[in-house]
Amino acid sequence: MLHSIYRVLSFAVVAPYTLEVKFDDNTAQTINFEPVLAGPLFGPLRDSEVFNQVQLDPEVHTLVWPNGADYDPATLHDWPQHIQELTARARQWELTPA
């Protein structure tokens, strides 16, 4: 099984909780992260000031946040294929007592 490796080249905040992400294969995704911002790792990103501290990690070429939250670049690249599963997980995290 082949697993494509992608690198995030750049990103821009285009709306609340929404980033346009550009990849090394000359594609881009506009991703609204709001539906998946739940749980102990991604929940703190609901604070827009924290969310907007997103950076591009130059070593692993993906988006990272100061609290350690990140996504695999392949997940970001293929976001439409993953959004339903990620949203379902986020709902489960909201229901799980801390």
C-alpha positions as CSV (number, residue, x, y, z in Angstrom):
1,M,0.0,0.0,0.0
2,L,1.4,3.3,-1.0
3,H,1.0,6.3,1.2
4,S,1.5,9.7,-0.5
5,I,3.7,12.1,1.4
6,Y,2.7,15.8,1.2
7,R,4.2,18.9,2.6
8,V,2.4,22.0,3.6
9,L,4.1,24.9,1.9
10,S,2.0,27.8,3.3
11,F,-1.3,28.8,4.8
12,A,-3.5,31.8,5.3
13,V,-6.3,32.5,7.8
14,V,-9.3,33.2,5.5
15,A,-12.2,33.2,8.0
16,P,-12.8,32.3,11.6
17,Y,-11.3,28.8,12.2
18,T,-10.7,28.5,8.5
19,L,-7.3,28.2,6.7
20,E,-6.4,28.0,3.1
21,V,-3.6,25.4,3.0
22,K,-1.2,25.0,0.1
23,F,0.7,21.8,-0.6
24,D,3.9,20.8,-2.5
25,D,1.9,19.2,-5.3
26,N,0.4,22.6,-6.3
27,T,-3.0,21.9,-4.7
28,A,-4.8,23.7,-1.9
29,Q,-7.6,23.0,0.5
30,T,-9.7,25.6,2.3
31,I,-10.4,23.9,5.7
32,N,-13.0,25.0,8.3
33,F,-11.6,23.4,11.5
34,E,-14.5,24.5,13.7
35,P,-16.4,21.1,13.6
36,V,-13.4,19.2,14.9
37,L,-12.3,21.6,17.7
38,A,-13.1,19.4,20.7
39,G,-11.4,17.3,23.3
40,P,-8.3,18.1,25.3
41,L,-6.0,18.7,22.4
42,F,-8.1,20.5,19.8
43,G,-10.8,22.0,22.2
44,P,-8.5,24.8,23.3
45,L,-8.3,26.0,19.6
46,R,-11.9,27.1,20.0
47,D,-10.4,30.3,21.4
48,S,-9.7,32.2,18.2
49,E,-6.6,33.8,19.7
50,V,-5.1,30.4,20.2
51,F,-6.3,29.1,16.9
52,N,-4.7,32.0,15.1
53,Q,-1.3,31.2,16.6
54,V,-1.1,28.4,14.0
55,Q,2.4,28.0,12.5
56,L,4.1,26.0,9.8
57,D,6.5,23.5,11.3
58,P,9.6,23.7,9.0
59,E,10.8,20.3,10.0
60,V,7.7,18.2,9.5
61,H,6.0,20.6,7.0
62,T,2.6,20.7,8.7
63,L,0.4,23.0,10.7
64,V,1.1,23.2,14.4
65,W,-0.4,25.1,17.4
66,P,1.4,26.2,20.6
67,N,-0.5,23.6,22.7
68,G,0.9,20.7,20.6
69,A,-2.1,20.2,18.3
70,D,-1.2,19.3,14.7
71,Y,-2.5,17.3,11.8
72,D,-0.7,14.9,9.4
73,P,-0.1,16.8,6.1
74,A,-1.8,13.9,4.3
75,T,-5.0,14.4,6.4
76,L,-5.0,18.1,5.6
77,H,-4.4,17.3,1.9
78,D,-7.3,14.9,1.7
79,W,-9.5,16.7,4.2
80,P,-12.8,16.1,2.4
81,Q,-12.2,12.4,2.7
82,H,-11.6,12.6,6.5
83,I,-14.0,15.4,7.7
84,Q,-16.9,13.1,8.5
85,E,-14.8,10.7,10.6
86,L,-13.0,13.6,12.3
87,T,-16.3,15.3,13.1
88,A,-17.7,12.1,14.6
89,R,-14.6,11.7,16.8
90,A,-14.9,15.3,18.0
91,R,-18.5,14.7,19.0
92,Q,-17.4,11.7,21.0
93,W,-14.7,13.7,22.7
94,E,-17.4,16.3,23.7
95,L,-19.5,13.5,25.3
96,T,-16.6,12.0,27.2
97,P,-16.2,13.3,30.8
98,A,-12.9,15.0,31.5
